[in-house]
Amino acid sequence: MKLSHMLALFAAFVLLASPDLVFAAADEAAAVLEGAPKPSRLDYPLIGGVSGRTVVWSAAQMHLFLAAFVLAVPLFAIATEFMSVVTGDDRFDNMAREFMKITMAAYSLTALVGGGLLLSLLVFYPHLMGYLVKVFRGQMLIYAMLFGLESITLYVYFYSWDALRRGNRKWYHMSIGLLLNTVGLTLMFIANAWVSFMMSPAGVDPTGAVTGTVWEATRNPLWNPLNLHRFLANIAYGGAIVGGYAAYMFLAEKDPEKKAHYDWMGYTSNFIAILGFIPLPFAGYWLMAEIYAYSQQMGITAMGGILAWLFIIQAVLIGTIMLAANYYLWSGLMRTDRGAQYAKYVKYIAVVIVGGFLVWLTPHTLILTANEIQNLGGTHHKILGPLGIMPAKNTAVNLMLVFTFMSFQLFYRSSRIPTVSWAKSGNMIVVALYVVGIINIVGAGIYGYITPTVYKVGASVPQVVSTLTIIIGSVIIDVFMLRGAKAEKVHWGRMTERSQYALFVLPVAFTWLMGLMGYIRSSLRTNWHVYTIMKDNSPENYIPTLGDAGNVITAITLGFMAIMVFVFWLSRLGQTKQKGTEDAA
């Protein structure tokens, strides 16, 4: 086992074994009934003027970036490997192995940063960690054991690839991959329980004394919404990262055959990112609704308080992601000879995407000086102000998702000519789905303006249903209508270099967005370690200013991007050396 993994396991063992941290008492029952600790300001270690919060924040966010990547990539690696078995196409198998090769390069860094995060938490927030250990008890040990099992299965899965590549042995290999992903998802769910417990504690009384089981603390009100949101986010994020890798290799390669391979890999990665991203806003709505249901104060802090303007920045980043993903899809139409006949629709899709982007980033309440408020007649713009409330934004985001799916559908259809007799009727049904669905989305948005506030959230439900109906209905029709279709040649590698920069934009925007949302989620607890249970009495028990948060998030994002570029370079360096060895032989 590598040194980084040993450090992480050692840190976990220290956490479990230290009597000071677990608040061991002679009477175990008394310890269970003891309330949450109430550390004073002097109980928080100060080490050379270093900001403990910034250290923990940076380590936690960097670990989250890396963990999201190494948890997501094996998921679609095994899916791609399964495709190779079903189709008999070795290209899928080779791509799955290359996915895992990048994961192997990042896994050691994930373990190393995770160990650093744990140690920094032990140093700067010992009472909080001790309380969490008391609440979750043996679950911490299970987490450490699962981490060791994940390390073993990851190495076995990757290094047994060639030995188990053919025949029935391939199913043994995929079984190892299935075990790897099961362990990885379990690790994520356990970690999510600790994070969500700090926002919505369960299994404890108002003083923080443990009154329930570990399962009650785990299954707190925000656990399942957070699980779904992070699962989808990890899929989208992992796809964006490997898409960046494919773009890097596409630009670096000179061999046309290899450029074609990385073009195909980039397209697949972009598809995975979009696949995870399309339902992500709906999972975010569910999480936000559950936060409101648990604590209106947290909901108001997020959407109507100091953090409200960050959702405008979120809109800018999400709009950037959608524009970049759509531009890449539009550029992909040049891969097929029939792409030109679909390219004429691009300008209409672009108008909707850009228009929705502008609506989404329009604020409701403007930040103005006293003179500006007087001249404007208030803090709301008379014309643009209505675009800043949720009915308009829900309409915009649903239309953007629908037309993003349309961009993918155009490329998919450009490489296939249907041969079924009912093709014309099928196309008419698809058009009807889009027309009726879009009318319903817009109509529900207008209804959201005229209905009382209490019903505005409910007005978004038919919009979500319409979006999902368009997407799912179109997919089902295309599957049957294009079965046995005449395949048009796809010229992989026939892409402009500037199209690859869209694949670089995606991981940068996703990383910055994840950092921003992590700051929002943590800030909802305001000056609580565990909301309403354990006060944060450290010198930094306040919400960081937006400027300070922006600086920290940007620094972490740049650091993570530097790490990824280093990982990409290592992967290419290994390939170059391997090719040189083969040539010499």
TORNUKE-598373 format. One line per field, with one value per residue (C-alpha): residue in three letters; x, y, z. Coordinates in Angstrom, 2 decimals. Each point is the difference from the previous one (the first is absolute). Last residue first. Layout:
residu (ala | ...)
px (X | ...)
py (Y | ...)
pz (Z | ...)
// end
This chain:
residu (ala | ala | asp | glu | thr | gly | lys | gln | lys | thr | gln | gly | leu | arg | ser | leu | trp | phe | val | phe | val | met | ile | ala | met | phe | gly | leu | thr | ile | ala | thr | ile | val | asn | gly | ala | asp | gly | leu | thr | pro | ile | tyr | asn | glu | pro | ser | asn | asp | lys | met | ile | thr | tyr | val | his | trp | asn | thr | arg | leu | ser | ser | arg | ile | tyr | gly | met | leu | gly | met | leu | trp | thr | phe | ala | val | pro | leu | val | phe | leu | ala | tyr | gln | ser | arg | glu | thr | met | arg | gly | trp | his | val | lys | glu | ala | lys | ala | gly | arg | leu | met | phe | val | asp | ile | ile | val | ser | gly | ile | ile | ile | thr | leu | thr | ser | val | val | gln | pro | val | ser | ala | gly | val | lys | tyr | val | thr | pro | thr | ile | tyr | gly | tyr | ile | gly | ala | gly | val | ile | asn | ile | ile | gly | val | val | tyr | leu | ala | val | val | ile | met | asn | gly | ser | lys | ala | trp | ser | val | thr | pro | ile | arg | ser | ser | arg | tyr | phe | leu | gln | phe | ser | met | phe | thr | phe | val | leu | met | leu | asn | val | ala | thr | asn | lys | ala | pro | met | ile | gly | leu | pro | gly | leu | ile | lys | his | his | thr | gly | gly | leu | asn | gln | ile | glu | asn | ala | thr | leu | ile | leu | thr | his | pro | thr | leu | trp | val | leu | phe | gly | gly | val | ile | val | val | ala | ile | tyr | lys | val | tyr | lys | ala | tyr | gln | ala | gly | arg | asp | thr | arg | met | leu | gly | ser | trp | leu | tyr | tyr | asn | ala | ala | leu | met | ile | thr | gly | ile | leu | val | ala | gln | ile | ile | phe | leu | trp | ala | leu | ile | gly | gly | met | ala | thr | ile | gly | met | gln | gln | ser | tyr | ala | tyr | ile | glu | ala | met | leu | trp | tyr | gly | ala | phe | pro | leu | pro | ile | phe | gly | leu | ile | ala | ile | phe | asn | ser | thr | tyr | gly | met | trp | asp | tyr | his | ala | lys | lys | glu | pro | asp | lys | glu | ala | leu | phe | met | tyr | ala | ala | tyr | gly | gly | val | ile | ala | gly | gly | tyr | ala | ile | asn | ala | leu | phe | arg | his | leu | asn | leu | pro | asn | trp | leu | pro | asn | arg | thr | ala | glu | trp | val | thr | gly | thr | val | ala | gly | thr | pro | asp | val | gly | ala | pro | ser | met | met | phe | ser | val | trp | ala | asn | ala | ile | phe | met | leu | thr | leu | gly | val | thr | asn | leu | leu | leu | gly | ile | ser | met | his | tyr | trp | lys | arg | asn | gly | arg | arg | leu | ala | asp | trp | ser | tyr | phe | tyr | val | tyr | leu | thr | ile | ser | glu | leu | gly | phe | leu | met | ala | tyr | ile | leu | met | gln | gly | arg | phe | val | lys | val | leu | tyr | gly | met | leu | his | pro | tyr | phe | val | leu | leu | ser | leu | leu | leu | gly | gly | gly | val | leu | ala | thr | leu | ser | tyr | ala | ala | met | thr | ile | lys | met | phe | glu | arg | ala | met | asn | asp | phe | arg | asp | asp | gly | thr | val | val | ser | met | phe | glu | thr | ala | ile | ala | phe | leu | pro | val | ala | leu | val | phe | ala | ala | leu | phe | leu | his | met | gln | ala | ala | ser | trp | val | val | thr | arg | gly | ser | val | gly | gly | ile | leu | pro | tyr | asp | leu | arg | ser | pro | lys | pro | ala | gly | glu | leu | val | ala | ala | ala | glu | asp | ala | ala | ala | phe | val | leu | asp | pro | ser | ala | leu | leu | val | phe | ala | ala | phe | leu | ala | leu | met | his | ser | leu | lys | met)
px (12.06 | 1.14 | -3.38 | -1.80 | 2.17 | -0.65 | -3.76 | 0.11 | 1.99 | -2.52 | -2.95 | 1.49 | 0.67 | -3.60 | -1.34 | 2.45 | -1.03 | -3.67 | 0.73 | 1.99 | -2.84 | -2.35 | 2.17 | 0.19 | -3.79 | -0.30 | 2.23 | -1.85 | -3.30 | 1.36 | 1.27 | -3.32 | -1.98 | 2.22 | -0.20 | -3.75 | -0.55 | 1.96 | -2.02 | -3.33 | 0.79 | 0.62 | -3.00 | 0.93 | 1.49 | 3.61 | 1.37 | -1.42 | -3.22 | -1.84 | -3.08 | -1.10 | -3.67 | -2.00 | 1.82 | 3.09 | 3.10 | -2.24 | 0.77 | -1.76 | -1.13 | -1.02 | 3.62 | 1.07 | -2.48 | 0.82 | 3.78 | -0.48 | -2.17 | 2.79 | 2.64 | -2.22 | -0.57 | 3.73 | 0.66 | -2.86 | 1.12 | 3.60 | -1.09 | -2.31 | 2.24 | 2.66 | -2.55 | -0.99 | 3.70 | -0.28 | -2.27 | 2.82 | 2.10 | -2.53 | -1.48 | 0.38 | 1.57 | -2.84 | -1.47 | -3.38 | -1.14 | -3.75 | -1.83 | -3.14 | -2.52 | -0.60 | -1.54 | -0.27 | -3.76 | -0.02 | 2.80 | -0.97 | -3.56 | 1.22 | 2.59 | -2.54 | -2.47 | 2.67 | 1.21 | -3.35 | -1.66 | 2.88 | -0.38 | -3.80 | 0.15 | 2.47 | -2.26 | -3.08 | 1.75 | 1.15 | -3.50 | 0.13 | 2.75 | -2.22 | -2.96 | 0.77 | 0.82 | -3.53 | -0.48 | 0.38 | 3.74 | 0.31 | -2.77 | 2.31 | 2.69 | -2.53 | -0.93 | 3.64 | 0.70 | -3.32 | 0.63 | 3.48 | -1.42 | -2.73 | 2.48 | 2.78 | -2.28 | -1.74 | 3.35 | 0.78 | -3.41 | 0.53 | 3.39 | -1.57 | -2.72 | 2.67 | 2.00 | -3.03 | 1.35 | 3.22 | 3.27 | 1.30 | 3.19 | 2.63 | 3.10 | -1.81 | -2.58 | 2.42 | 1.41 | -3.46 | -0.99 | 2.94 | -1.03 | -3.64 | 1.12 | 1.49 | -3.29 | -1.99 | 2.50 | 0.01 | -3.80 | -0.14 | 2.55 | -1.85 | -3.45 | 1.31 | 1.72 | -3.13 | -2.21 | 2.80 | 0.32 | 2.61 | -1.78 | -2.66 | 2.70 | 0.98 | -2.68 | -0.54 | 3.49 | -0.32 | 1.87 | -2.33 | -0.91 | 2.94 | 1.29 | -0.52 | 1.56 | 2.97 | 0.47 | -0.07 | 2.57 | -1.10 | 0.23 | -2.91 | -2.82 | -1.43 | 3.26 | 0.24 | 2.38 | -2.71 | -1.65 | 3.29 | 0.77 | -3.52 | 0.51 | 3.43 | -1.36 | -3.16 | 1.91 | 2.62 | -2.69 | -1.30 | 3.48 | 0.70 | -2.97 | 1.89 | 2.66 | -2.38 | 0.43 | 3.73 | 0.39 | -0.86 | 3.68 | 0.80 | 2.78 | -0.98 | -3.00 | 2.46 | 0.47 | -3.63 | 0.59 | 3.09 | -1.90 | -2.82 | 2.33 | 1.72 | -3.29 | -1.44 | 3.07 | 0.13 | -3.67 | 0.74 | 2.85 | -2.03 | -2.97 | 2.24 | 1.24 | -3.62 | -0.47 | 2.82 | -2.19 | -2.29 | 2.78 | -0.43 | -3.71 | -2.96 | 0.87 | 2.55 | -0.63 | -3.74 | 0.33 | 2.14 | -2.57 | -2.86 | 1.54 | -0.87 | -2.55 | 2.19 | 2.96 | -2.24 | -1.09 | 3.64 | 0.95 | -2.97 | 0.80 | 3.62 | -1.15 | -2.04 | 3.02 | 2.09 | -2.37 | 1.73 | 3.53 | 0.61 | -0.87 | 1.71 | 3.29 | -0.37 | -0.61 | 3.03 | 2.09 | -1.25 | 0.78 | 3.46 | 0.72 | -1.07 | 2.31 | 2.69 | -0.23 | -0.11 | 3.11 | 1.65 | -0.74 | 1.07 | 3.44 | 1.00 | -1.13 | 0.28 | -3.29 | -1.98 | 1.83 | -0.99 | -3.56 | -0.30 | 1.29 | -2.51 | -2.74 | 1.36 | -0.62 | -3.45 | -1.20 | 1.17 | -1.85 | -3.28 | 0.09 | 1.13 | -2.80 | -2.57 | 1.22 | 0.45 | -3.60 | -1.42 | 1.94 | -0.75 | -3.74 | 0.30 | 1.92 | -1.87 | -2.61 | 2.40 | 0.45 | 3.51 | -0.94 | -2.90 | 2.26 | 2.53 | -2.75 | -1.91 | 0.30 | 3.47 | 0.15 | 0.16 | -1.81 | -3.14 | -0.07 | 1.97 | -0.93 | -0.20 | 2.11 | -0.95 | 3.00 | 2.79 | -1.84 | 0.16 | 3.81 | 0.33 | -2.60 | 1.65 | 3.20 | -1.92 | -1.74 | 3.30 | 1.69 | -2.95 | 0.30 | 3.67 | -0.66 | -2.71 | 2.18 | 2.91 | -2.28 | -1.43 | 3.52 | 0.96 | -3.10 | 1.05 | 3.27 | -1.77 | -2.29 | 3.04 | 1.29 | -2.81 | 1.91 | 2.81 | 1.29 | 0.67 | 3.82 | 0.02 | -2.13 | 1.42 | 2.05 | -2.98 | -2.57 | 2.54 | 1.32 | -3.49 | -1.16 | 2.84 | -0.38 | -3.77 | 0.46 | 2.33 | -2.53 | -2.73 | 1.98 | 0.47 | -3.72 | -0.95 | 2.20 | -1.77 | -3.37 | 0.92 | -1.04 | -2.10 | -1.06 | 3.13 | 2.29 | -1.89 | 0.49 | 3.73 | 0.35 | -1.74 | 2.13 | 3.26 | -0.64 | 3.42 | 2.31 | -2.38 | -1.56 | 3.46 | 0.87 | -3.16 | 0.54 | 3.63 | -1.06 | -2.58 | 2.62 | 2.26 | -2.83 | -1.18 | 3.57 | 0.43 | -3.21 | 0.85 | 2.46 | -2.14 | -3.05 | 1.80 | 0.77 | -3.58 | -1.36 | 2.66 | -1.24 | -3.56 | 1.18 | 1.75 | -3.09 | -2.27 | 2.32 | 0.00 | -3.43 | -1.78 | -3.24 | -1.20 | 3.47 | 1.36 | -3.12 | 0.67 | 3.46 | -1.64 | -2.32 | 2.97 | 1.89 | -3.16 | -0.04 | 3.79 | 0.16 | -2.46 | 1.75 | 3.47 | -1.33 | -2.26 | 2.83 | 2.44 | -2.33 | -1.20 | 3.57 | 0.84 | -3.06 | 0.76 | 3.69 | -0.74 | -2.75 | 2.09 | 2.92 | -2.26 | -1.83 | 3.22 | 1.32 | 3.72 | 1.15 | 2.87 | -2.26 | -3.10 | -1.82 | -3.74 | -0.77 | 0.71 | -3.14 | -2.08 | -1.04 | -3.56 | -0.07 | -3.23 | -2.05 | 0.97 | -2.55 | 2.34 | 2.87 | -2.16 | -0.84 | 3.68 | 0.92 | 3.70 | 0.01 | 1.64 | -0.41 | 0.63 | 2.65 | 1.84 | 0.09 | 1.73 | -0.63 | -2.55 | 1.56 | 3.47 | -1.19 | -1.45 | 3.30 | 1.86 | -2.36 | 0.67 | 3.74 | 0.07 | -1.88 | 2.49 | 2.94 | -1.22 | -1.31)
py (-3.44 | 3.60 | 0.99 | -1.72 | 1.80 | 3.37 | -0.68 | -0.78 | 3.17 | 2.12 | -1.66 | 0.61 | 3.63 | 0.37 | -1.29 | 2.11 | 3.11 | -0.68 | -0.41 | 3.26 | 1.77 | -1.41 | 1.26 | 3.48 | -0.02 | -0.88 | 2.88 | 2.44 | -1.10 | 0.29 | 3.53 | 0.97 | -1.36 | 1.88 | 3.29 | -0.27 | -0.78 | 3.10 | 2.16 | -1.51 | 0.66 | -3.02 | -1.03 | 0.38 | -2.20 | 0.80 | 0.70 | -3.39 | -0.25 | -2.23 | -1.11 | -3.64 | -1.01 | 2.64 | -1.02 | -2.07 | 2.21 | 3.04 | 3.63 | 0.16 | -3.59 | 1.15 | 1.01 | -3.61 | -0.50 | 3.34 | -0.61 | -3.48 | 1.51 | 2.37 | -2.73 | -2.21 | 2.89 | 0.76 | -3.66 | -0.24 | 3.19 | -1.23 | -3.52 | 1.30 | 2.73 | -2.51 | -1.95 | 3.26 | 0.40 | -3.11 | 1.78 | 2.48 | -2.82 | -0.62 | -3.46 | -2.75 | -2.40 | -2.47 | 0.04 | -1.60 | -2.13 | -0.10 | -2.98 | -1.21 | -0.54 | -3.50 | 1.51 | 3.72 | 0.20 | -2.24 | 1.73 | 3.41 | -0.32 | -0.99 | 2.81 | 2.59 | -1.06 | 0.07 | 3.48 | 1.63 | -1.65 | 1.04 | 3.64 | -0.10 | -1.60 | 2.64 | 2.78 | -1.68 | 0.08 | 3.64 | 1.32 | -1.78 | 2.38 | 2.98 | -1.33 | 1.72 | 3.21 | 0.36 | -0.77 | 2.68 | -0.17 | -3.79 | -0.35 | 1.71 | -2.60 | -2.83 | 1.33 | 0.21 | -3.60 | -1.22 | 1.71 | -1.56 | -3.46 | 0.31 | 1.11 | -2.44 | -3.02 | 0.99 | 0.10 | -3.49 | -1.25 | 1.49 | -1.69 | -3.35 | 0.51 | 0.60 | -3.02 | -2.35 | -2.23 | -0.72 | 0.79 | 2.86 | 1.73 | 0.22 | 2.19 | 3.35 | -1.42 | -0.19 | 3.44 | 1.58 | -1.90 | 1.45 | 3.54 | -0.84 | -1.07 | 3.45 | 1.43 | -1.74 | 0.91 | 3.66 | 0.06 | -1.46 | 2.53 | 2.99 | -1.03 | -0.61 | 3.39 | 1.84 | -1.65 | 0.41 | 3.79 | 2.14 | 0.37 | 2.14 | 2.62 | 0.49 | 2.58 | 2.00 | -0.67 | -0.85 | 1.84 | 3.01 | 3.07 | -0.32 | 3.51 | -0.35 | -3.47 | 1.28 | 2.91 | -2.32 | -2.32 | -3.19 | -3.78 | -1.18 | -2.23 | -2.43 | -0.99 | -0.98 | -2.97 | -2.46 | 2.36 | 0.56 | -3.73 | -0.75 | 2.46 | -1.46 | -3.57 | 1.00 | 2.05 | -2.75 | -2.58 | 2.19 | 0.51 | -3.74 | -0.97 | 0.58 | -2.47 | -2.90 | -0.10 | 0.55 | -3.08 | -2.37 | -0.59 | -0.71 | 1.30 | 3.61 | -0.37 | -0.31 | 3.78 | 0.31 | -2.52 | 1.88 | 3.29 | -1.60 | -1.19 | 3.39 | 1.93 | -2.31 | 0.21 | 3.79 | 0.23 | -2.11 | 2.34 | 3.19 | -1.46 | -0.91 | 3.59 | 1.09 | -2.62 | 1.68 | 3.09 | -1.75 | -0.90 | 3.06 | -0.62 | -0.99 | -3.32 | -1.60 | 1.81 | -0.31 | -3.76 | -0.32 | 1.98 | -2.03 | -3.05 | -3.61 | 0.69 | 2.72 | -2.38 | -2.69 | 2.39 | 0.89 | -3.66 | -0.66 | 3.02 | -1.16 | -3.44 | 1.78 | 2.09 | -3.22 | -1.83 | 1.40 | -0.02 | -3.72 | -0.76 | 3.21 | -1.10 | -3.53 | 1.40 | 2.26 | -3.02 | -1.98 | 2.88 | 0.45 | -3.73 | 0.05 | 2.95 | -1.81 | -3.03 | 2.12 | 1.87 | -3.38 | -1.05 | 3.37 | -0.22 | 3.51 | -0.17 | 2.92 | 1.71 | -3.24 | -1.00 | 3.21 | -0.23 | -3.58 | 1.08 | 2.85 | -2.49 | -2.18 | 2.93 | 0.89 | -3.60 | -0.21 | 3.22 | -1.08 | -3.39 | 1.58 | 2.56 | -2.76 | -1.90 | 3.19 | 1.10 | -3.47 | -0.48 | 3.56 | -0.53 | -3.34 | 1.41 | 3.27 | -1.19 | -2.23 | -3.65 | -0.20 | 1.23 | -2.45 | -2.79 | 0.74 | -0.65 | 2.50 | 2.07 | 1.49 | 3.21 | 3.08 | 2.29 | 0.03 | -3.84 | -2.18 | -2.57 | 2.68 | 3.05 | 2.01 | 2.03 | -1.82 | -3.26 | 0.76 | 0.02 | -3.16 | -1.87 | 1.14 | -1.73 | -3.26 | 0.35 | 0.73 | -3.03 | -2.16 | 1.32 | -1.02 | -3.44 | -0.73 | 1.40 | -2.28 | -3.02 | 0.64 | 0.34 | -3.35 | -1.51 | 1.60 | -1.94 | -3.25 | 0.65 | 0.51 | -3.41 | -1.53 | 0.73 | 2.53 | 2.91 | -1.65 | 0.06 | 3.33 | 1.83 | -1.65 | 3.12 | 2.36 | -2.04 | -1.39 | 3.51 | 1.42 | -3.04 | 0.38 | 3.75 | -0.34 | -2.65 | 2.29 | 2.83 | -2.38 | -0.84 | 3.68 | 0.69 | -2.97 | 1.41 | 3.36 | -1.76 | -1.50 | 3.15 | 2.34 | 2.34 | -0.37 | 0.34 | 3.13 | 1.45 | -0.71 | 1.59 | 3.15 | 0.11 | -0.45 | 2.84 | 1.42 | -2.98 | -2.89 | 1.78 | 0.64 | -3.69 | -1.10 | 2.41 | -1.06 | -3.65 | 0.88 | 1.96 | -3.07 | -2.38 | 2.17 | 0.48 | -3.77 | -0.32 | 2.58 | -2.05 | -3.11 | 1.94 | 1.08 | -3.65 | -0.91 | 2.13 | -1.47 | -3.49 | 1.04 | 1.47 | -3.23 | -2.03 | 2.27 | -0.16 | -3.80 | -0.16 | -3.29 | 1.96 | -1.49 | -0.69 | 3.42 | 1.67 | -1.70 | 1.60 | 3.37 | -0.51 | -1.19 | 3.17 | 2.08 | -0.84 | -0.21 | 3.70 | 1.24 | -0.97 | 1.11 | 3.37 | 0.81 | -1.01 | 2.38 | 3.00 | -0.86 | -0.37 | 3.43 | 1.47 | -1.59 | 0.95 | 3.61 | 0.39 | -1.68 | 2.33 | 3.04 | -0.79 | -0.53 | 3.40 | -0.13 | 2.53 | -2.26 | -2.80 | 1.07 | -2.94 | 0.45 | -0.57 | 3.63 | 1.13 | -2.18 | -3.54 | -1.04 | -3.76 | -1.66 | -1.57 | -3.05 | -2.80 | -2.33 | 0.76 | -0.77 | -3.38 | -0.75 | 0.61 | 0.47 | 2.68 | 0.29 | 3.39 | -1.52 | 2.57 | -0.05 | -3.80 | -0.15 | -3.38 | 0.77 | 3.21 | -1.51 | -2.97 | 2.32 | 1.88 | -3.30 | -1.01 | 3.29 | -0.25 | -3.60 | 1.05 | 2.79 | -2.38 | -2.48 | -3.44)
pz (-29.46 | -0.33 | -1.42 | 2.91 | 2.54 | -1.62 | -0.01 | 3.73 | 0.69 | -1.90 | 1.73 | 3.44 | -0.88 | -1.17 | 3.30 | 2.00 | -1.95 | 0.69 | 3.73 | 0.02 | -1.80 | 2.63 | 2.86 | -1.55 | -0.38 | 3.70 | 1.01 | -2.24 | 1.53 | 3.55 | -0.70 | -1.59 | 2.95 | 2.49 | -1.88 | -0.55 | 3.68 | 1.00 | -2.38 | 1.02 | 3.65 | 2.21 | 2.13 | 3.66 | 2.71 | -0.90 | 3.52 | 1.02 | 1.99 | -2.47 | 1.88 | 0.22 | -0.19 | -1.93 | -3.23 | 0.71 | -0.30 | 0.37 | -0.79 | -3.41 | -0.73 | -3.47 | -0.57 | -0.53 | -2.85 | -1.62 | 0.10 | -1.45 | -2.73 | -1.00 | -0.02 | -2.15 | -2.41 | -0.29 | -0.79 | -2.51 | -1.78 | -0.27 | -0.99 | -2.77 | -1.44 | -1.04 | -2.08 | -1.70 | -0.80 | -2.14 | -2.48 | -0.64 | -1.44 | -2.74 | -0.29 | -2.59 | 2.48 | -0.28 | -3.50 | 0.73 | -2.93 | -0.44 | 1.47 | -1.73 | 2.76 | 1.41 | 3.10 | -0.65 | 0.55 | 3.07 | 1.92 | -1.40 | 1.34 | 3.47 | 0.11 | -1.12 | 2.71 | 2.71 | -0.94 | -0.72 | 3.01 | 2.29 | -1.02 | 0.29 | 3.46 | 1.18 | -1.29 | 1.48 | 3.43 | -0.22 | 0.75 | 3.36 | 1.11 | -0.87 | 2.00 | 3.33 | -1.87 | -1.36 | -3.72 | -2.69 | -0.58 | 0.29 | -2.59 | -2.50 | 0.74 | -0.30 | -3.45 | -1.10 | 1.03 | -1.43 | -3.33 | -0.05 | 0.68 | -2.64 | -2.66 | 0.94 | 0.27 | -3.24 | -1.79 | 1.33 | -1.13 | -3.46 | -0.26 | 0.86 | -2.61 | -2.65 | 1.14 | -0.13 | -2.76 | 1.87 | -1.81 | 2.13 | -1.22 | 2.75 | 0.50 | 0.03 | 2.41 | 2.89 | -0.81 | 0.06 | 3.14 | 1.90 | -0.87 | 0.87 | 3.49 | 0.45 | -1.27 | 2.73 | 2.73 | -1.01 | -0.10 | 3.51 | 1.28 | -1.45 | 1.23 | 3.51 | -0.12 | -1.09 | 2.62 | 2.61 | 0.12 | -1.74 | -3.34 | 1.71 | 0.74 | -3.65 | -0.89 | 3.19 | 1.37 | 3.67 | 2.76 | -0.11 | -2.05 | -2.36 | 0.70 | 3.75 | 0.10 | -2.01 | 2.41 | 3.04 | -1.60 | -1.67 | 0.32 | -2.13 | 1.20 | -2.53 | -1.63 | -3.71 | -0.32 | -1.01 | -2.46 | -1.84 | -0.14 | -1.24 | -2.85 | -0.78 | -0.11 | -1.91 | -2.61 | -0.35 | -0.73 | -2.79 | -1.44 | 0.13 | -2.15 | -3.26 | 1.18 | -0.54 | -3.81 | 0.45 | 2.21 | -2.86 | -0.87 | 3.63 | 2.25 | -0.75 | 2.31 | 2.88 | 0.09 | 1.09 | 2.79 | 1.20 | -0.09 | 1.98 | 2.77 | 0.19 | 0.08 | 2.64 | 2.23 | -0.35 | 0.94 | 3.07 | 0.93 | -0.54 | 1.88 | 2.94 | 0.03 | 0.24 | 2.71 | 1.89 | 0.24 | 2.46 | 2.45 | 2.25 | 0.40 | -2.12 | -1.62 | 2.31 | 3.27 | -0.64 | -0.39 | 3.12 | 1.98 | -1.44 | 1.58 | -0.78 | -2.71 | -1.54 | -0.08 | -1.48 | -2.76 | -0.69 | -0.36 | -2.27 | -2.16 | -0.27 | -1.16 | -2.68 | -0.99 | -0.36 | -2.37 | -3.13 | 1.46 | 0.33 | -3.62 | -1.11 | 1.60 | -1.41 | -3.51 | 0.33 | 0.98 | -2.98 | -2.39 | 1.52 | -0.30 | -3.64 | -0.64 | 1.97 | -2.27 | -3.18 | 1.15 | 0.54 | -3.58 | -1.39 | 1.75 | 1.05 | 3.62 | 2.44 | -0.89 | 0.22 | 3.21 | 1.77 | -1.37 | 1.29 | 3.41 | 0.13 | -0.83 | 2.81 | 2.36 | -1.37 | 0.24 | 3.60 | 0.81 | -1.59 | 1.74 | 3.28 | -0.16 | -0.51 | 3.06 | 1.99 | -0.52 | 0.66 | 3.23 | 1.15 | -0.45 | 1.87 | 2.99 | 0.54 | 2.53 | 2.01 | -0.91 | 1.40 | 3.48 | 0.09 | -1.28 | 2.74 | 2.52 | 2.06 | 3.19 | -0.38 | 2.02 | -2.22 | 2.42 | -2.19 | 0.01 | -2.41 | -2.65 | -2.66 | -0.84 | -3.10 | -1.21 | 1.87 | -0.66 | -3.75 | 0.07 | 2.08 | -2.07 | -3.23 | 1.09 | 0.42 | -3.37 | -1.76 | 1.56 | -1.03 | -3.55 | -0.12 | 1.46 | -2.56 | -2.78 | 0.86 | 0.40 | -3.48 | -1.38 | 1.52 | -1.58 | -3.29 | 0.16 | 0.76 | -2.97 | -2.22 | 1.05 | -2.04 | -3.18 | -0.19 | 2.06 | 3.34 | -0.15 | -1.85 | 2.55 | 3.13 | 0.84 | -0.01 | 1.91 | 2.47 | 0.74 | 0.52 | 1.99 | 2.49 | 0.45 | 0.37 | 2.69 | 1.97 | -0.26 | 1.09 | 3.14 | 0.84 | -0.54 | 2.17 | 2.76 | -0.23 | 0.04 | 3.36 | 1.91 | -2.14 | 2.81 | 2.15 | -3.02 | -1.02 | 3.50 | -0.04 | -3.42 | 1.23 | 3.13 | -1.95 | -2.48 | -0.99 | 0.47 | -0.58 | -2.97 | -1.46 | 0.43 | -1.78 | -2.87 | -0.42 | -0.16 | -2.63 | -1.97 | -0.08 | -0.84 | -2.87 | -1.25 | -0.07 | -2.00 | -2.66 | -2.07 | 0.38 | -1.18 | -3.18 | -0.76 | 0.79 | -2.81 | -2.29 | 0.84 | -0.80 | -3.31 | -0.95 | 0.87 | -2.00 | -3.01 | 0.29 | -1.65 | 0.73 | 0.39 | 3.29 | 1.43 | -1.01 | 1.41 | 3.34 | 0.02 | -0.61 | 2.97 | 2.07 | -0.87 | 0.53 | 3.68 | 0.33 | -1.04 | 2.62 | 3.24 | -1.09 | -1.23 | 2.93 | 2.34 | -1.68 | 0.15 | 3.50 | 1.25 | -1.39 | 1.68 | 3.37 | -0.09 | -0.94 | 2.60 | 2.70 | -0.63 | -0.39 | 3.26 | 1.90 | -1.04 | 0.74 | 2.61 | 1.03 | 1.12 | 1.89 | 1.58 | 0.70 | 3.68 | 0.86 | -1.82 | 2.28 | -0.81 | 0.76 | -0.43 | -1.18 | 2.75 | 2.08 | -0.14 | -1.89 | 2.36 | 3.03 | -1.51 | -0.57 | 3.65 | 0.38 | -2.63 | -3.42 | -1.63 | -3.42 | -0.80 | 3.31 | 0.07 | -3.39 | -1.66 | -2.71 | -1.27 | 0.22 | -2.08 | -2.65 | -0.15 | -0.40 | -2.83 | -1.82 | 0.55 | -1.26 | -3.14 | -0.70 | 0.57 | -2.62 | 0.86)
// end
